């Protein structure tokens, strides 16, 4: 659906990320800042109702989080670290994208006094998921 062909992406295409988020969500802005601090160019699209975007993109309910992004033909759901997105764009696996389900403390944009362990999971073409990275 959004996966590009196996052709190489230009540097600009590999660093431009579009994020869809609620205008009142502070952790979404925190994640955007994390992405900018890691060299990505962020374009934010404020949405008062995120569910239609998640439905159109086919993001399974069990991996949903507060914000949704698109980069390099992939979907990024939630607080995925920039390092995992960089790996995704280098490896180019045949998946729809990556997700961090929920809003785990200590993930990018959810920094605080506590740091919970969490997984980054794939969004497979068939809607299933598997662990991509653990933090």
C-alpha positions, 0 to 999 in steps of 0.5 A: 500500500505505502511500501515503495519499490526496491529503488533507492530513496534520495536522502531527502525522502529518507529524512522527511517524516509526516506526523499526524497527531492531536494538537493537544498531545504533548508527548507527540510534540516530544516525539517530533522533537526527538525525530528533529534532534536525530536529523529528520525533517518533521511536518506535523498535521494536527488532527482532532480525531486520529481514528480515521487516519489509523483506519485508512492506514490499516493500523491494527488496534492492538498496536495503536498509540497516540500519533501516526507517521509516514516516512519512506513508504512506511507507517510509524505508529507511536513512540518508535525511536529514531534509531529503529526508523533509521534501521528500517530505512536501511534494511527496507523489509517487506513490512508496512511499518513499525509501532510502539503500542501504547505509550510506554514511559521512557520511550522517545517523547515519554521521558520522565523519572521512570523508564519501562521496558518496551518493544518496537513491533512490525506491522506486517502486510497481513496485519500481524506483528513481531518484535523488531527491537527491544528497549 
